[in-house]
C-alpha cells in the first residue's frame, strides 16, 4: 500500500530502539500524523475538500462560519469592552476563519474594528497557508504556534474555538481480554515488511485511572480508544481562560455511547481520498487517523479547570438554536445551481446529513 517511505523508516527506527521492539499505538499515531515534515498534518498534502481526504462542516458553504460569527458577537458583547479577542486552534487552511472574519467585517464592522483574531497552529506549513488565505484580514490577525500562545498568560473576555481538532490528537488503544486490560502496541514484521499490532499488559496508570474515573466497563474482547491528549488540551486551554467561552466542535458522544457494547472494535477510522478505512497500518503518513471524542471526559476536565457552565449539543441543535432556519429563503428560480438554491441545500445538508447533524457535537464551556 502507498506510504511515505521516509516516515516508515523513522517509525521502524523507533520500534527497533524500544526495549520491547514495539511502540505504543499512541506514539505510532503521533508519528503518522505529526512527525516533522513527514506526518500527515505536517506535510503539504491537501487534507480538506474535493482534492483532499475528507470534508468538514466549513466545506459546506459559509454557513457554519456565519453562525459562529453571530454567536461570538452575542457572547463577547455581553460585557462592555474596548476590544474583543477570538482564538482559533488548529484552523488548517484558514477556511473557517475566513468565513467568520468576512461575516464580522461586513455585518459587524464596529466589532471587527476592535477585534484581535489569533490563529494557533502547530504546523508551520498551515500557518503560512493561513497567511495567504487570510490576506484580506491581516490587520486584525496574529499567527501563533502553541508555544507562543503559552507564553502569553491568562486571557480575559476571550472566545476560543476549534473545529475537528480533538479527533486528530493521538490516542491510546486498549483491549479487554480474560479479565485483563491490554494496551495495543505496534511492531514491525521484517519478513512481511509490514507493521503489526500486538498486545501488552496495560501498565499505564493514566489509562487505568481514566477508565476508573468515568466508570467505564469494557466487555470481553472489546477494543477502545482513550484520548488523554484531548483532556489535557481542554484543561490547559480552560486554565488559560480567565473569563470567556471555549467552544469545540467534533464528532463523538458521551462515555456511555463511546464505550457501548455495539462499539466492540472502538471508533478509530482512517480517511484517504474520501474513503474510510479501519486499518491505520497502511497508507502511513498519507491518510488521516481519527477517533471519536469522549465528551463526558472533556466536560470533567473543563470543570476541574474552573469552567462554570457546560452545554453539549448536537451540531443540528446548535445551528437551529442559533437561527439557521431563518436563513432559508424562498426560491422562485428554476436554476438548481443558483445562489439561493445552493444556500438552501447547504442548510439542509448541515441539518440532515448523517455525518454532520447528529454525529458532530458542539461543546460550549463558559468561565465567568
Long-range contacts (C-beta under 8 A, 24 or more apart in sequence): 1-282, 1-283, 2-283, 2-286, 3-282, 3-283, 3-284, 3-285, 3-286, 4-38, 4-43, 4-284, 4-285, 4-286, 6-38, 7-31, 7-32, 7-35, 7-38, 7-39, 7-284, 7-285, 8-284, 8-285, 10-35, 10-38, 11-186, 11-188, 11-195, 11-284, 12-188, 15-186, 15-187, 15-188, 16-188, 20-185, 20-200, 21-187, 21-188, 22-185, 22-186, 22-187, 22-198, 22-200, 23-185, 23-186, 24-172, 24-183, 24-184, 24-185, 24-186, 25-171, 25-172, 25-173, 25-183, 25-184, 25-185, 25-186, 25-197, 25-280, 26-170, 26-171, 26-172, 26-173, 27-170, 27-186, 28-186, 28-195, 28-280, 29-170, 29-171, 29-280, 29-289, 30-170, 32-280, 32-284, 32-285, 32-289, 33-168, 33-170, 33-288, 33-289, 34-122, 34-170, 35-285, 38-285, 39-285, 40-285, 40-286, 40-287, 40-288, 40-289, 41-122, 41-123, 41-126, 41-168, 42-122, 42-123, 42-124, 42-125, 43-125, 43-285, 44-125, 45-286, 47-92, 47-93, 47-288, 48-92, 48-93, 48-95, 53-271, 53-272, 53-273, 53-274, 53-287, 53-288, 54-271, 54-274, 54-288, 55-274, 56-96, 56-163, 56-164, 57-163, 57-249, 57-315, 57-350, 57-356, 57-360, 58-95, 58-96, 58-99, 58-163, 59-95, 60-346, 60-349, 60-350, 60-356, 61-342, 61-343, 61-346, 62-99, 62-102, 62-103, 63-319, 63-324, 63-327, 63-343, 63-346, 63-347, 63-350, 64-96, 64-99, 64-163, 64-319, 64-350, 65-96, 65-97, 65-98, 65-99, 65-100, 65-102, 65-103, 66-99, 66-100, 66-103, 66-327, 67-318, 67-319, 67-322, 67-323, 67-324, 68-96, 68-100, 68-161, 68-247, 69-99, 69-100, 69-101, 69-103, 69-104, 69-107, 69-108, 70-103, 70-322, 70-323, 71-247, 71-322, 72-100, 72-104, 72-159, 72-161, 73-104, 73-108, 73-111, 75-159, 75-245, 76-111, 76-157, 76-159, 76-244, 76-245, 77-111, 79-157, 81-114, 81-157, 82-114, 83-114, 83-115, 83-116, 84-111, 84-114, 84-115, 84-116, 84-157, 84-159, 85-115, 85-116, 85-117, 85-118, 85-155, 85-157, 85-158, 85-159, 85-244, 86-115, 86-116, 86-117, 86-118, 86-158, 86-159, 86-160, 86-161, 87-117, 87-118, 87-120, 87-149, 87-155, 87-158, 87-159, 87-160, 87-161, 88-117, 88-118, 88-119, 88-120, 88-160, 88-161, 88-162, 88-163, 89-120, 89-121, 89-160, 89-161, 89-162, 89-165, 89-233, 89-237, 90-120, 90-121, 90-122, 90-162, 90-163, 90-164, 90-165, 90-168, 91-119, 91-120, 91-121, 91-126, 91-130, 91-163, 92-121, 92-126, 92-129, 93-126, 93-129, 93-130, 93-133, 94-119, 94-129, 94-130, 94-133, 94-134, 95-133, 96-163, 97-130, 97-134, 97-141, 98-133, 98-134, 98-137, 101-134, 101-136, 101-137, 101-140, 101-141, 102-136, 105-137, 112-140, 115-140, 116-140, 116-142, 117-141, 117-142, 118-142, 118-143, 118-144, 118-149, 119-143, 119-144, 120-144, 120-145, 120-146, 120-148, 120-149, 121-145, 122-146, 149-240, 150-240, 152-240, 153-240, 154-240, 154-241, 154-242, 155-240, 155-241, 155-242, 155-244, 156-242, 156-243, 156-244, 157-243, 157-244, 158-241, 158-243, 158-244, 158-245, 159-244, 159-245, 159-247, 160-237, 160-241, 160-244, 160-245, 160-246, 160-247, 161-246, 161-247, 161-248, 161-249, 162-247, 162-248, 162-249, 162-250, 163-248, 163-249, 163-250, 164-249, 164-250, 164-251, 165-233, 165-248, 165-250, 166-227, 166-230, 166-233, 166-234, 166-248, 166-250, 166-252, 166-293, 166-298, 167-250, 167-251, 167-252, 167-290, 167-291, 167-292, 167-293, 168-288, 168-289, 168-290, 169-227, 169-229, 169-230, 169-233, 170-229, 171-225, 171-226, 171-227, 171-228, 171-229, 171-268, 171-291, 172-204, 172-207, 172-225, 172-226, 172-227, 172-228, 173-223, 173-224, 173-225, 173-226, 173-266, 173-268, 174-202, 174-207, 174-211, 174-218, 174-223, 174-224, 174-226, 175-199, 175-218, 175-221, 175-222, 175-223, 175-224, 176-218, 176-219, 176-220, 176-221, 176-222, 176-224, 177-220, 177-221, 178-220, 181-207, 181-208, 181-211, 181-218, 183-207, 184-223, 186-281, 194-281, 195-281, 195-284, 196-281, 197-281, 210-297, 213-300, 214-255, 214-294, 214-296, 214-297, 214-300, 216-255, 216-259, 217-259, 218-259, 219-261, 219-264, 221-264, 222-259, 222-261, 222-263, 222-264, 222-266, 223-264, 223-265, 223-266, 224-258, 224-259, 224-263, 224-266, 225-266, 225-267, 225-268, 225-291, 225-292, 227-291, 227-293, 227-294, 227-297, 230-293, 230-294, 230-297, 230-298, 231-297, 231-298, 231-300, 231-301, 232-301, 234-298, 234-301, 234-302, 234-305, 234-365, 235-301, 235-302, 235-304, 235-305, 236-305, 238-301, 238-302, 238-305, 238-306, 238-307, 238-365, 238-367, 239-305, 239-306, 241-367, 242-367, 243-367, 243-368, 244-366, 244-367, 245-364, 245-365, 245-366, 245-367, 246-302, 246-307, 246-364, 246-365, 246-366, 246-367, 247-362, 247-363, 247-364, 247-365, 248-298, 248-362, 248-363, 249-315, 249-360, 249-361, 249-362, 249-363, 250-293, 250-360, 250-361, 250-363, 251-292, 251-293, 251-355, 251-359, 251-360, 251-361, 252-292, 252-293, 252-294, 252-295, 252-361, 253-292, 253-293, 253-294, 253-295, 253-361, 254-294, 254-295, 254-296, 254-312, 255-294, 255-296, 255-297, 256-296, 258-292, 258-293, 258-294, 258-296, 259-294, 266-291, 267-291, 267-292, 293-361, 295-361, 295-363, 298-363, 299-363, 299-365, 302-365, 306-367, 307-365, 307-366, 307-367, 308-366, 308-367, 308-368, 309-364, 309-365, 309-366, 309-368, 310-363, 310-364, 310-365, 310-366, 311-363, 311-364, 311-365, 311-366, 312-361, 312-362, 312-363, 312-364, 313-361, 313-362, 313-364, 314-357, 314-358, 314-360, 314-361, 314-362, 315-350, 315-356, 315-357, 315-358, 315-360, 315-361, 315-362, 316-350, 316-351, 316-356, 316-357, 316-358, 317-362, 318-362, 318-364, 319-350, 319-351, 320-351, 324-350, 324-351
